[in-house]
């Protein structure tokens, strides 16, 4: 089967009711990003950080995958699909996608503060102060915060380099290193970018822009790529 790689961002989950990254004032759901999404913020006030992600996790459990997520999952009938997502929710998985790479971590996982190889699923919506790994270290959200390395970037880059079709959906293409993945895709490979606000990628060739929300745009892309087979 031909290899289809999808890079998804906050825009696809916004249709399900999950707020996008920052509001117009530069805040993240009312908080300064440095307070809730950096190692420094965690050291300063871990209880605030835990509560922030608990509320996001609770919200993510209340919403459902939208048509955009579902179409991507349905494409597994015709393609070998890998989803590389900047999102930390589990809506792709709940829609039926079976190969999802979470570049920025997962809301539904915790990890040890002393050994980042110790990762655990979170059941329900709450991670509490006092929840510890088996070695006695406090658990933190398994989220890649600003200033931290993106450990799965090499995996994602290899997928992009071997894609037969590459789709970008719901991302502004300004958050690096994820935004640079499209540059790994071979020039001859057809590329589609789906977003109401078309991002600037002037250096990329063989690309088609679809200025639509994910649910509408992915239906158009599906029709086009099925015609490429």
C-alpha positions in Angstrom: 0.0 0.0 0.0 1.1 3.5 -0.7 2.4 5.5 2.3 0.2 8.4 3.5 1.6 10.7 6.2 -0.6 13.2 7.9 0.7 16.1 10.0 -2.1 17.5 12.2 -2.3 20.4 14.5 -4.6 22.2 16.9 -7.1 23.2 14.1 -8.4 19.7 13.6 -9.2 19.3 17.3 -10.7 22.8 17.5 -13.7 21.5 15.5 -14.3 19.1 18.3 -14.3 21.9 20.9 -10.8 21.8 22.2 -9.3 25.3 22.3 -6.4 26.1 20.1 -2.9 26.8 21.4 -3.2 30.5 22.4 -5.8 33.2 22.4 -5.3 36.7 20.9 -3.7 37.9 24.1 -1.0 35.3 24.0 -2.4 33.3 26.9 -3.0 29.6 27.0 -6.5 29.1 28.5 -5.9 32.1 30.8 -2.3 31.2 31.8 1.1 32.4 30.7 2.7 29.7 28.6 5.9 29.9 30.7 3.9 29.1 33.8 2.2 25.9 32.6 4.3 24.6 29.7 8.0 24.9 30.7 10.2 23.0 33.1 10.7 26.3 34.9 6.9 26.5 35.4 6.8 23.0 36.8 9.6 23.7 39.3 7.9 27.0 40.3 4.4 25.7 40.9 3.8 22.0 40.1 0.3 22.1 41.6 -0.7 24.7 39.1 0.7 22.7 36.2 -1.0 19.5 37.4 -4.3 21.3 37.7 -3.9 22.9 34.3 -3.4 19.6 32.5 -6.1 17.9 34.6 -8.6 20.4 33.3 -7.4 20.0 29.7 -7.6 16.2 30.1 -11.1 16.5 31.5 -12.2 18.6 28.6 -10.6 16.2 26.1 -12.7 13.4 27.6 -15.9 15.3 27.1 -15.5 15.9 23.3 -15.6 13.6 20.4 -13.6 13.1 17.2 -15.0 15.1 14.3 -15.3 14.3 10.6 -11.8 15.4 9.9 -10.4 12.8 12.4 -12.7 10.1 11.0 -11.7 10.6 7.4 -8.1 10.2 8.2 -8.9 7.0 10.0 -11.0 5.8 7.0 -8.1 6.3 4.7 -6.4 3.3 6.3 -8.6 1.2 4.0 -6.7 2.5 1.0 -3.3 3.6 2.3 -0.7 2.8 4.9 -1.4 5.8 7.1 0.8 7.4 9.7 -0.5 10.4 11.7 2.1 12.7 13.1 0.2 15.0 15.4 1.2 18.1 17.4 -1.9 17.6 19.5 -1.8 15.9 22.9 -5.4 14.7 22.9 -6.4 11.2 21.8 -9.0 12.1 19.2 -7.1 10.5 16.3 -7.0 7.2 18.2 -10.7 7.4 19.2 -11.6 8.0 15.6 -9.9 4.8 14.6 -6.3 5.7 13.5 -3.9 3.0 14.4 -0.5 4.6 13.9 -0.3 7.9 15.7 2.9 9.7 16.6 2.4 12.3 19.3 5.3 14.8 18.8 4.4 16.9 21.8 3.4 14.1 24.1 0.1 12.8 25.4 -2.4 14.2 27.9 -3.2 10.6 28.8 0.2 9.7 29.9 2.4 10.6 32.9 6.1 10.1 33.3 8.7 10.1 36.1 10.4 13.3 37.0 13.6 11.5 37.5 13.6 8.9 34.6 11.8 10.0 31.5 11.7 6.5 30.1 9.2 5.5 32.8 5.9 6.4 31.2 2.5 5.4 32.5 -1.1 5.6 31.2 -3.4 8.0 33.1 -6.8 6.5 33.9 -9.5 9.1 34.1 -8.8 12.8 34.1 -6.7 13.4 37.2 -3.0 13.3 37.9 -2.4 14.2 41.6 0.5 15.5 43.6 1.8 12.4 45.4 1.3 10.1 42.4 4.7 8.5 42.0 6.6 6.1 39.9 7.8 2.8 41.4 11.1 4.4 42.3 9.3 7.1 44.4 9.6 10.1 42.0 6.6 12.4 41.4 4.8 11.9 38.1 4.4 14.8 35.7 2.4 15.1 32.5 4.1 13.3 29.6 4.0 16.6 27.6 7.0 18.0 25.7 7.3 21.5 27.2 9.0 24.5 25.6 12.7 24.2 26.0 12.6 20.4 26.0 13.8 18.1 23.2 11.2 16.5 20.8 12.2 12.8 21.1 10.1 11.5 18.3 11.2 14.1 15.7 13.6 11.7 14.0 10.8 9.1 13.7 8.5 11.7 12.2 11.2 12.9 9.8 11.8 9.4 8.5 8.1 8.9 7.9 7.9 12.2 6.0 10.9 11.3 3.9 9.3 8.0 2.8 5.8 9.4 2.2 4.0 8.8 -1.1 1.4 11.4 -0.2 1.8 14.1 2.6 -1.1 16.0 4.2 -0.9 18.9 6.6 -4.2 19.7 8.4 -5.1 22.2 11.0 -1.7 23.8 11.8 -0.3 27.2 11.2 3.1 25.7 10.4 4.9 28.1 12.7 5.8 25.7 15.6 9.2 24.1 15.1 10.5 21.5 14.7 7.2 20.1 13.6 6.7 22.8 10.9 9.9 21.7 9.2 8.6 18.1 8.5 7.3 19.1 5.1 10.8 19.9 4.1 11.8 16.2 4.5 9.1 15.1 1.9 10.6 14.4 -1.5 9.9 17.1 -4.1 7.9 14.7 -6.4 5.5 13.7 -3.7 2.0 15.4 -3.8 1.4 17.5 -0.8 -1.9 19.0 0.5 -2.3 21.7 3.1 -5.7 22.1 4.7 -6.4 25.1 6.9 -8.8 28.1 6.7 -5.7 30.4 7.1 -3.3 29.0 4.5 0.2 29.1 6.0 3.2 30.4 4.0 5.4 27.6 2.7 6.8 29.3 -0.4 9.8 27.0 -0.6 7.7 23.8 -0.9 6.9 22.5 -4.4 4.1 20.2 -5.6 1.7 21.4 -3.0 -2.0 22.2 -3.2 -3.7 24.5 -0.7 -7.3 23.9 0.5 -8.6 26.8 2.6 -11.1 24.9 4.6 -11.7 23.6 8.1 -10.5 20.0 8.6 -13.8 18.3 8.3 -14.5 19.9 4.9 -11.0 20.0 3.6 -10.2 16.4 4.4 -13.2 15.3 2.4 -11.8 17.2 -0.6 -8.4 15.7 -0.1 -9.8 12.2 0.2 -11.4 12.5 -3.2 -8.2 13.8 -4.7 -5.8 11.3 -3.3 -8.1 8.3 -4.1 -7.9 9.5 -7.6 -4.1 9.3 -7.5 -4.1 5.6 -6.8 
